[in-house]
Amino acid sequence: MRGLRLRRLGGVLAALAALAGPAAAEDELDGTRPLDTPLVCLARAVYFEARGRSLLEMTAVAHVVLNRRADEPWPDSICAVIRDGGEAPPCQFSWWCDGRPDTARDRAEYDRAVAVARRVLAGRTEDPTDGANMFHNLSARPAWARVAEPRGRIGAHYFYHLPDG
């Protein structure tokens, strides 16, 4: 029985490694690098907002960041979108201003986040959020959600479009 479990686990790990690709294992993408490139910023946002979730949900989070980058009044770079509002509340992404280290600790999940970020940045995914520029976890009740246009639910997140940010 244990051998069967290990073989299954090995198969799952191999599938994840294939998804992430060899570049995700590079040392500079190990989850500790400063948020100074679009790939690292987007991967870290995907990791902290949707780790452990489906690839669709992770992709949706990544597209919200890109949708903001394309919309006024948000900044025009991925890293600036992530940092918007500073490191103290109110900020745009709770993981960025929660006072905890922004270091990815779960290597397998971070590799998945890097793979998703690479695919989204390369334009190899469609936006599953229908242009959403805001989202929140099902457990949150942000005030802005009352005035935003709902775009749907994917997994544990609701997605919205807020016309004027």
NORNOR-V178378 format. One record per backbone hydrogen bond with DSSP energy under -0.5 kcal/mol. NH is the residue of the N-H (numbers start at 0). CO is the residue of the C=O. E is the energy in kcal/mol with one decimal. If there is no record, write none. Layout:
BEGIN
nh->[NH/NH]
co->[CO/CO]
e->[E/E]
END
This chain:
BEGIN
nh->[4/5/6/7/8/9/10/11/12/13/14/15/16/17/18/19/20/23/24/25/28/29/35/40/41/42/43/44/45/46/47/48/49/50/52/57/58/59/60/61/62/63/64/65/66/67/68/69/70/70/73/80/81/82/83/83/85/91/95/96/96/103/106/109/110/111/112/113/114/115/116/117/118/119/120/121/122/123/127/129/132/133/135/137/139/144/145/146/147/148/149/150/151/153/156/157/158/159/160/162/164]
co->[0/1/2/3/4/5/6/7/8/9/10/11/12/13/14/15/16/20/21/22/25/26/33/36/37/38/39/40/41/42/43/44/45/46/49/53/54/55/56/57/58/59/60/61/62/63/64/65/66/67/70/76/77/78/79/80/82/83/92/92/93/30/104/105/106/107/108/109/110/111/112/113/114/115/116/117/119/118/125/126/159/159/157/155/136/141/142/143/143/160/147/158/158/156/153/135/151/133/148/160/161]
e->[-2.1/-2.5/-2.3/-2.4/-2.8/-2.8/-2.3/-2.4/-2.8/-2.3/-2.2/-2.4/-2.5/-2.3/-2.1/-2.7/-2.4/-1.0/-1.2/-1.5/-1.9/-1.4/-2.0/-2.7/-2.7/-2.8/-2.5/-2.0/-2.6/-2.7/-2.7/-2.3/-2.2/-1.5/-2.0/-2.3/-2.5/-2.3/-2.0/-2.0/-2.3/-1.9/-1.6/-2.0/-3.0/-2.2/-2.1/-1.6/-0.9/-0.9/-0.5/-2.2/-2.1/-2.2/-1.0/-0.6/-2.4/-1.6/-1.5/-0.9/-0.6/-2.3/-1.0/-2.6/-2.6/-1.8/-2.3/-2.6/-2.3/-2.4/-2.7/-2.7/-2.2/-2.6/-2.8/-1.9/-1.5/-2.7/-0.8/-1.0/-1.9/-1.8/-1.8/-2.2/-1.8/-1.1/-1.5/-1.4/-1.0/-2.9/-0.6/-3.4/-1.0/-2.4/-1.7/-2.6/-3.2/-2.4/-2.3/-0.7/-1.9]
END
